[in-house]
Amino acid sequence: MIARFEPKTSGAALWSRRIALFSLVLFVVSGLGHRRGLVDTFGFLWILLLIAVLALAALVLVALSFRRVWVRGDRGGGAAAVAALVALLVLAPFGVTAVRFFLYPQLSDISTDLVAPPSLAEAAKMRHGHMNPVRPIGREAARLQIAAYPEITGRRYNASPDDVLKAVDKVLAGKGWKIVSHPPLVDGEREYTLEAVAKTFLLGFASDVSIRLTDEGESTYVDMRSASRYGDDDFGDNARRISSFLDALDKEMAAQASR
């Protein structure tokens, strides 16, 4: 009678797949909950830390299981491969954030006007607890912004504040930002400011935005400010938001002029 050797299934492979899949489910569920306001941002940050630890642990188990599969001939290579793919997928946003940490300066409040930034009066009322307080933009922050984002400047349009505000409202609607302050435009008023809340695409981290229109007589000047609610580093998010909005406003104003 010939004895047959039955290879064992690697426990590390099975556990790596379980942990990786759990980290993915936790990432999706908590991310959706945070976007919809069901999960507090500060608590969500701790959940993200847990997710990263779980995904890294899954990769460690993947390495151990591949070694057992290669050296001992254990089963579980497929499970380990799935775990590796899922864990890397979960860690991808963390990797992008890490790269941006080194690419962009540590800023969380960006404005087209660094001397007299548009007001965030409504945002200041809503910020509490672990949120960043609304403060003036300091000299060092202004220097870093000018060096990193020289393109972040206001826009001047040869149009009335009323026409510019209509274009601003259309762009805001297209981006789906939540407006928190939109007072009526008063004739003869030199400055007009509205405020909104914008969220990042993937995980829904909120920034407070203010847009200021200044009546210059025959033209209207638009300034914009975007400030993160949490953390000292926005990883370039606020500058991208302002650039994207003002580019869209340029197109809308051009379309308005051609009508």
N, C-alpha and C positions, 0 to 999 in steps of 0.2 A: 504494500500500500504506500502510495506516494503522498507525503504531506504537502499541502499547498499553503503558501504564505499569503495571507489576506492582509493587504495594507490597511492601516488604520486611517481614519479620517482625522485630520488635524483639528484639534479643538480651537487652536488659535485662529485658524481660517474661518471657522463658523462664527466665533465671537467677533472677529474683525468685521464680518459682513453685518452682523446684528448691530454692532455699535455704529458703523458707518451709516446704515439705513436709519437708525434712530436719530443720529445727528442731522441727517437730511430732513426727516419729518419734523424735527424740532425747529430747524431753520425755517422751513416753509410755514409751519403753523404760527410760530412766534412772529415771523416777519409780516404775515398777513394780519395778525392781531395788532401789531404795532402800527401798521398803515391805517387800520380802521379805528385806532384810538382805544383798543381794548387792552393793550399792554402798555404800561408806563415806560417812558424812554429810559429812565435810570435803571429800572428793573430789566429792561430789554438788553441793556449793555452787559449786564451780568449773565444773561442767558446766552448772548453771543460769545462771551468768554468760555462758558461751559461747552458750547457747540464746537468751538475751536479746539478745546482740550480733548473732547470726544473724537473728533476727526483725526487729530494727531495720534491719539491712542490707537485708533483703528489702523493707521499706517504702521505703527510699531508692531502691532499684531500681524499685519500683512507681511512685514519683513521676516518675522519669526516663522510664520506659516510657510512662506516660500522656501525658507531654509530647510524646514522639515520635509517639504515636498521634494526638494532637490536632493537632500542628503539621505533621508530615510525612505523616500518613496511613498510618503503619506498621501492620502487623498485630500482634496480641498483646494486645489489650484484654482478652480473656477470660482469658488466662493471668495478666495483671496483677491482674485482679479476684479471681481465686482466691487469688493470692499475698497480696493485701491482707487477705482474709477469714481465711486461715490464720494469717498473722502476727499479726493482732489477737487471734485466739483464743489463740495461744500467749502473747501479752503480757498477756492479761487477768488471770491470777493475779498477775503482777508489779504490775499497776496496782492491784489490790485491796490488795496488801501495802503499796504506797506510800501509799495513802490511810490505811490503819491506822497507818502510821508516824506520821502527823500527828495522828491521833485519840486514840491511847493513849500513856500514859507509857512511858518506856524502863525496863521491868522484865522480869525473867526468872524470878522466884521469888515465888509468891503463896501466902499462907497465911491461914486464918481466925483464927489466933492469931499475932500479930506479936511478942509478947513471948517466948513459948516455943513455937515452931513444932513440929509433929510431926516426929519424927526421920526422916532419910533415910539411915540407917546402911548399908543394903544398896546404895543408889545410890552412896554415897560410895566404896564398894569397887569399883564397876564403872566409875567415871569416870576417864578417863586422857587423855593427849595433849592435843588441842585442846578437850576437853570442859570445861564450866564446873565448877569445884570446888564442893562443897557447903559453904556458909558460912552463918553466922547472918544474919538479915535486918537490915540496917542501919537507922538512924533515918531517913535521907533516903528510902530505898526504902519504909519503912513509911508515911511521910508521904504519898508519892506514891500508894501503894495506897489509903490511906484516902480521899484526895481523889477518886481516879478510880473506885474500886470500893467505895463504902460498904456495898453489899449483901453483900459477901463476909464472912459471919459464920458461926459454928458453929451447930449444931442441938442442941436438947435434946428428948429423947423420954421419955415416961413409960413406959419399958420397960426390961427387963433388958439388960445387955450382950450376952447370948446371943441374945436376940431381935433386937436391933439388928444384930448381926454377921450373922445370917441374911439380913436385908434388904440389908445392904451387899454380901454375897456375890452375891445375886441381881442387884443393879444392876450389879456388876462383870461378871458373866457376860453380861448384856445388852449391855454396852458393848464386850465383847470385849477388855478390857485384860489384859495378861499379868501374872499375880501372881508376884512374885519373893520375897516373904516373907509367910508366913501361919502363924505359930506357933499352937499350940493355946491356947484360952482357958482360963486357970487360975482356979478359984474363989477369990475373995478378992483377986484382983489388981486394983488400982485403975485402972491404965492398960493398954491393949492397942493395939498399932500393927501395921498390915499395910502392905506396900508393893507397888506395881504399876508397870507401864510403859504409858503411853498414847501413841498416835500421832495426828498430825493426819490429817484425812480424806483430803486429796488427795495429799500427797507423803510422808506417813509420818514427819515429824519427831518424834522421841521426847522425851517429858517423863517425869520420875520423879514418882510420886505416892505420898503416904503418908496414911493415914487412921487417926486415933487415937480410940479410944473411952475415955471416962473414966466410971467407975462413981461416981455421986453418991448411991447408996443407993436412992432410989425413982425415980430417973431416970438416963439415960445421955446424956452430952454428946459430940457428934461434932465433931472438928476435921479439917481437910483441908489438904493442901499439894500444890502442883504446881509443879515447877521444870524449866525447859528445859535440855536437855543442851548446847546450842550457842547462842552469841550472847548479847548483852546486852539484846535486845529480843524479846519474845514476841508483839508486835502484838496483845495482848489475849487470846491463846489460853488461857493458864493460868487467867485469871479466868473465861472462858466455860466451861472444862472444870469448874471447881469449882462454878459456878452450876448447870450442867446436871446434874452428879452429885447434888448436894444436893437439887435439885428432884425428881429421880427417886427419891431416897431418901425424901423427904417423902411422895410418892405411894405408895411401897411400904409405908412404915410405916402410912399411913392404911388401905391395903388390908388389912394384917396385923391392925390393930385392929378392922376390921369383920367379920373372919371369926369 
